[in-house]
Amino acid sequence: MSDIDASIVTDHMMLAAASLNLDTLWICMFKPEAVREEFALPANVEPVNILLIGYGDGPAADPNRHDTLRKPLSATVFHERF
């Protein structure tokens, strides 16, 4: 449950950053030991998410780009019967 709660908090932090025109990058795959050592975290604190927050390089991508850039569902979704 703690991973789920941490993910909800991270998502809300991303929304708050976006409301301030900040960009975010959520990192989930990392070595917790390295983070613990770098930030001198106590043994009872377990890092589960890293959230980078800042200003992106260049203008934001068009939110409607997915209509032309994504593969059609027929190319990625297959319906089977068992």
JOUR-V209916 format. One record per residue. N is the residue number from 0. RES is the residue in three letters. PHI is phi as a letter, one per 30 degrees, with the letter a starting at -180 (NA if undefined). D_CENTER is the distance of its C-alpha to the mean C-alpha in Angstrom with 1 decimal. Layout:
n:N res:RES phi:PHI d_center:D_CENTER
n:N res:RES phi:PHI d_center:D_CENTER
This chain:
n:0 res:MET phi:NA d_center:18.1
n:1 res:SER phi:d d_center:16.7
n:2 res:ASP phi:d d_center:13.5
n:3 res:ILE phi:d d_center:13.2
n:4 res:ASP phi:d d_center:14.2
n:5 res:ALA phi:d d_center:11.8
n:6 res:SER phi:d d_center:8.9
n:7 res:ILE phi:d d_center:10.9
n:8 res:VAL phi:d d_center:11.4
n:9 res:THR phi:d d_center:7.9
n:10 res:ASP phi:d d_center:7.6
n:11 res:HIS phi:d d_center:11.0
n:12 res:MET phi:d d_center:10.4
n:13 res:MET phi:d d_center:8.1
n:14 res:LEU phi:d d_center:11.1
n:15 res:ALA phi:d d_center:13.6
n:16 res:ALA phi:d d_center:12.5
n:17 res:ALA phi:d d_center:12.7
n:18 res:SER phi:d d_center:16.1
n:19 res:LEU phi:c d_center:17.2
n:20 res:ASN phi:i d_center:16.4
n:21 res:LEU phi:c d_center:13.8
n:22 res:ASP phi:c d_center:10.9
n:23 res:THR phi:b d_center:7.6
n:24 res:LEU phi:b d_center:5.4
n:25 res:TRP phi:c d_center:2.9
n:26 res:ILE phi:c d_center:5.7
n:27 res:CYS phi:c d_center:7.2
n:28 res:MET phi:c d_center:10.3
n:29 res:PHE phi:a d_center:12.7
n:30 res:LYS phi:c d_center:16.2
n:31 res:PRO phi:e d_center:16.5
n:32 res:GLU phi:d d_center:20.1
n:33 res:ALA phi:d d_center:19.3
n:34 res:VAL phi:d d_center:17.1
n:35 res:ARG phi:e d_center:19.8
n:36 res:GLU phi:d d_center:22.4
n:37 res:GLU phi:d d_center:21.0
n:38 res:PHE phi:c d_center:20.5
n:39 res:ALA phi:h d_center:23.5
n:40 res:LEU phi:d d_center:21.9
n:41 res:PRO phi:d d_center:24.5
n:42 res:ALA phi:d d_center:24.8
n:43 res:ASN phi:d d_center:24.0
n:44 res:VAL phi:c d_center:20.5
n:45 res:GLU phi:c d_center:17.8
n:46 res:PRO phi:d d_center:14.5
n:47 res:VAL phi:c d_center:11.8
n:48 res:ASN phi:b d_center:8.5
n:49 res:ILE phi:b d_center:8.4
n:50 res:LEU phi:b d_center:7.2
n:51 res:LEU phi:d d_center:9.1
n:52 res:ILE phi:b d_center:10.9
n:53 res:GLY phi:l d_center:13.8
n:54 res:TYR phi:c d_center:15.6
n:55 res:GLY phi:d d_center:14.8
n:56 res:ASP phi:d d_center:17.7
n:57 res:GLY phi:j d_center:19.6
n:58 res:PRO phi:d d_center:19.4
n:59 res:ALA phi:d d_center:16.4
n:60 res:ALA phi:d d_center:16.6
n:61 res:ASP phi:d d_center:18.7
n:62 res:PRO phi:d d_center:17.0
n:63 res:ASN phi:c d_center:19.9
n:64 res:ARG phi:d d_center:19.4
n:65 res:HIS phi:d d_center:18.2
n:66 res:ASP phi:d d_center:21.8
n:67 res:THR phi:c d_center:23.2
n:68 res:LEU phi:c d_center:20.5
n:69 res:ARG phi:d d_center:19.5
n:70 res:LYS phi:d d_center:21.9
n:71 res:PRO phi:d d_center:24.0
n:72 res:LEU phi:e d_center:23.4
n:73 res:SER phi:d d_center:26.7
n:74 res:ALA phi:d d_center:25.5
n:75 res:THR phi:b d_center:22.6
n:76 res:VAL phi:c d_center:23.8
n:77 res:PHE phi:b d_center:27.1
n:78 res:HIS phi:c d_center:29.1
n:79 res:GLU phi:b d_center:31.3
n:80 res:ARG phi:b d_center:33.8
n:81 res:PHE phi:c d_center:34.9
